[in-house]
Amino acid sequence: MKILSISLDPTIAFLSILAILIILVGLFLKRLKQPYIIGYILVGALLGKDGLGFIEDTATINHLGEIGIILLLFFIGMEISLPEFIKQWKVAAVGTFLQVGASVLILLGIGFFFDWQFKRSIIIGFIIALSSSAVIIKLLADKNLVNTRIGKNVLSILLMQDIIIVPLLIITSLLGGKEEPLGNLLLMLVGGIVIIIVLMYIYQKKNIVLPFSKNIENDHELQVFLAIFFCFGGALISSFFGLSAALGAFVGGLLMHASKATKWIYDTLDSFRVLFVALFFVSVGLQLDFDFVYQNAAAISAVIFSVYVTNHLINSLILRIFSSPWREAVLGGAFLAQIGELSFLLGFSAFNLGIIEDYTYKFMISLISLTLIISPFWITLTERLIAFQRIEKIKRFKKTVEKNIAE
């Protein structure tokens, strides 16, 4: 005889446990003055099939995480003035190509030493060259650096990396022996032209009047759907042309900035942004295989250190070349030192094409996930070293002044 029979909805149970864990881990990280991003990734790793095994089907979480990236880029677009951003084009274009070129050359040298296949070295070079828009944009926003010179320089490089992912994916397909259909290439080309035309329109108009803006000025419900239309409508159009959905959302955000409608959009969509961005980082943590990381701890640690030092150095030199003071260049290099979420896409494509094998793919997943976790600590360490150097410089200056006065 049954006394009590309870059936719990797995989705409700998952969201409840996820919220509790994020709150607990978040409070701990807040005491350490670290961003919540780390907590999201760790919670994902804990709940994943290689942790407690609470989540086995990660496809839904990954899709929700993609919505988070779209919302994040939309919000960043709303914070950027296009005329100011265009002033950074040299940093964006030259800096990105130098970063990718240097990374590929370094990996070709390493591959030659270890007798790797040429195409394998090229792909791994692409993978380590791309930084994380999601992590860096969040950290820049948390530190109120988005509209500073260093923030603008770093953002310009990140957005160029989002654009360059398209040719990198095409090169990956060609290296794997898969020819991209001519129609797809033409569609991407048309999409790129459409985005350029929209950007030129925003740049020339500077102030844009949205349709129905006066009608919905005090109508919160319709404002929600208009904001969603510009965010996901831009993402949909960009996806149709075979380009990054996040890139389309970013252009939608630029339109919002030009229309001066950002205040009510923040009020309308900010809660959604927080939730879905958190789910993106949870999805990153879900891909971590603890057993694999443990068995290859020494190799993974060595590569992580090498990647950070190399990426930090290359990006610092690039920013310094474009007239950033050394302190800003070194800090900007720290922001760009990790491997980004777009590298997951490159790695997955290379794995499906047989360019990299199962071991290399798992190694890449572990590498990217761990660099995302380490990134905030690396940036904090760099900030403290810069501050320490500045204090020492001030002390030396005071001693020199006191010595001159004494003489």
PALUM-125577 format. One line per 4 residues: for each residue z, y, x of C-alpha. Coordinates in steps of 0.5 Angstrom, whole numbers, plus 500, padded with zeros to 3 digits. Each point is the difference from the previous one (the first is absolute). Example, Ala and Ser with C-alpha at 12.3 -4.5 7.8 and 13.67 -1.06 7.14 Angstrom:
BEGIN
516:491:525 | 498:507:502
//
This chain:
BEGIN
500:500:500 | 498:507:503 | 505:505:500 | 496:506:503
492:500:502 | 498:506:504 | 493:502:502 | 499:505:505
493:504:500 | 498:499:508 | 497:507:500 | 507:504:497
504:495:505 | 496:502:506 | 500:508:498 | 507:500:500
502:496:506 | 495:504:504 | 503:507:497 | 507:497:502
498:498:507 | 496:507:501 | 506:504:498 | 505:496:505
495:500:506 | 498:507:498 | 507:503:500 | 501:496:507
494:503:503 | 502:507:497 | 507:500:504 | 496:498:506
495:506:499 | 494:495:499 | 494:501:495 | 500:495:494
493:497:503 | 504:495:504 | 504:498:494 | 494:498:496
497:496:505 | 507:496:502 | 501:499:493 | 493:497:499
501:496:506 | 506:497:497 | 497:499:493 | 494:497:503
498:492:500 | 502:500:507 | 507:504:499 | 504:498:494
493:497:496 | 502:504:494 | 492:503:500 | 495:495:501
494:503:497 | 499:507:504 | 493:502:497 | 503:504:494
505:504:505 | 494:501:504 | 496:503:495 | 506:504:497
501:503:508 | 493:502:500 | 501:504:494 | 506:503:504
495:502:506 | 495:503:495 | 506:505:497 | 502:501:507
494:503:502 | 499:504:494 | 506:503:501 | 499:502:507
493:503:498 | 504:504:495 | 504:503:506 | 494:502:505
495:506:499 | 493:498:502 | 498:506:504 | 506:499:504
499:493:501 | 493:501:502 | 502:504:506 | 503:493:503
493:496:500 | 499:500:507 | 507:497:501 | 498:495:494
494:498:503 | 500:500:507 | 507:497:500 | 499:494:496
494:498:503 | 503:501:507 | 506:496:497 | 496:494:498
495:500:506 | 506:500:505 | 504:494:496 | 493:496:500
499:501:507 | 508:498:502 | 499:494:496 | 493:498:503
504:501:507 | 505:495:497 | 495:496:497 | 496:499:506
507:498:504 | 502:495:495 | 493:497:499 | 499:503:492
494:500:496 | 497:507:501 | 500:501:492 | 507:498:500
502:505:505 | 496:505:496 | 504:498:493 | 507:501:503
498:506:503 | 498:503:493 | 506:497:497 | 505:503:505
496:507:500 | 502:502:493 | 507:503:498 | 503:500:494
499:505:495 | 505:498:495 | 506:500:505 | 498:506:504
499:504:493 | 506:498:498 | 504:502:506 | 496:506:501
502:502:493 | 508:498:501 | 500:504:506 | 496:506:497
495:500:505 | 494:499:495 | 498:508:501 | 501:501:507
495:500:505 | 503:493:503 | 499:497:493 | 493:503:498
498:497:507 | 503:493:499 | 497:500:492 | 493:502:502
500:494:505 | 503:495:495 | 495:502:495 | 494:500:504
503:493:502 | 500:498:492 | 492:502:500 | 498:496:507
503:494:497 | 493:499:496 | 496:500:506 | 505:495:504
500:495:494 | 492:500:500 | 501:499:508 | 505:494:499
495:497:495 | 494:501:505 | 505:497:505 | 501:494:495
493:499:499 | 500:502:493 | 495:506:499 | 502:505:495
495:501:494 | 495:506:501 | 502:502:493 | 508:500:501
498:504:507 | 496:505:496 | 506:501:494 | 505:501:506
495:506:502 | 499:503:494 | 508:500:498 | 501:503:507
495:506:498 | 503:500:493 | 507:501:503 | 497:505:505
497:504:494 | 507:500:497 | 503:503:506 | 495:505:501
501:502:493 | 508:501:500 | 499:504:507 | 495:505:497
504:501:493 | 507:500:503 | 503:501:493 | 497:495:495
502:500:492 | 501:493:497 | 497:498:494 | 505:501:494
506:503:505 | 502:505:495 | 500:495:494 | 505:495:503
504:506:504 | 506:498:496 | 498:493:498 | 504:495:505
497:493:497 | 492:503:501 | 502:503:507 | 502:492:502
493:498:498 | 496:505:503 | 504:499:506 | 499:493:500
492:501:499 | 500:505:506 | 504:495:504 | 497:493:498
493:503:498 | 499:502:507 | 502:494:503 | 495:496:495
494:504:502 | 502:499:507 | 501:493:499 | 493:499:496
496:503:506 | 504:495:505 | 505:505:503 | 507:500:500
503:501:494 | 506:504:503 | 495:505:503 | 497:501:493
507:502:498 | 501:504:505 | 494:504:498 | 503:500:493
506:503:503 | 496:506:504 | 497:502:493 | 507:500:497
502:505:506 | 494:504:499 | 502:501:492 | 507:502:502
503:494:495 | 504:497:505 | 507:502:497 | 499:496:493
497:494:504 | 506:499:504 | 504:500:494 | 496:495:497
498:495:505 | 505:500:506 | 504:495:497 | 494:495:499
499:502:508 | 507:498:502 | 499:493:496 | 494:498:502
500:502:508 | 506:496:500 | 497:494:497 | 494:501:506
505:500:505 | 504:494:497 | 493:496:500 | 500:502:507
506:496:501 | 498:494:496 | 495:498:505 | 505:499:506
501:493:502 | 507:500:503 | 499:493:503 | 493:502:504
504:507:502 | 505:496:503 | 496:495:504 | 496:505:503
505:505:501 | 499:502:507 | 492:500:499 | 501:505:494
505:504:503 | 496:501:507 | 493:502:495 | 504:505:496
503:504:506 | 493:500:503 | 497:502:494 | 505:506:499
500:502:507 | 492:500:500 | 499:503:493 | 505:505:501
497:502:507 | 493:501:497 | 502:504:494 | 504:505:504
495:501:505 | 495:501:494 | 504:505:497 | 502:504:507
492:500:501 | 500:504:493 | 505:505:503 | 506:497:497
506:502:504 | 503:494:504 | 506:499:495 | 496:500:494
494:496:503 | 506:494:502 | 503:501:493 | 493:499:497
499:494:505 | 506:497:497 | 498:501:493 | 493:496:501
503:495:505 | 501:494:495 | 494:496:497 | 498:501:492
499:497:494 | 493:501:500 | 500:495:506 | 502:494:495
493:501:497 | 497:500:506 | 504:494:503 | 499:496:493
492:501:500 | 500:498:507 | 504:493:499 | 495:499:494
494:501:504 | 503:495:505 | 501:505:506 | 507:499:501
504:493:498 | 506:499:496 | 505:501:506 | 497:507:502
500:502:492 | 507:498:500 | 502:504:506 | 496:506:498
504:500:493 | 507:500:504 | 498:505:505 | 497:505:494
507:499:496 | 504:501:506 | 497:506:503 | 501:503:493
507:498:500 | 501:503:507 | 496:506:499 | 506:505:497
505:498:506 | 494:501:505 | 499:507:497 | 507:501:500
501:498:507 | 494:505:502 | 503:506:496 | 507:499:504
497:499:507 | 496:507:498 | 506:503:498 | 504:497:506
494:503:505 | 501:507:496 | 507:500:501 | 500:498:508
494:506:501 | 505:505:496 | 505:498:505 | 496:501:506
498:506:498 | 507:503:499 | 502:497:507 | 494:504:503
502:506:496 | 507:500:502 | 498:499:507 | 495:506:500
506:504:497 | 505:497:506 | 495:502:505
//
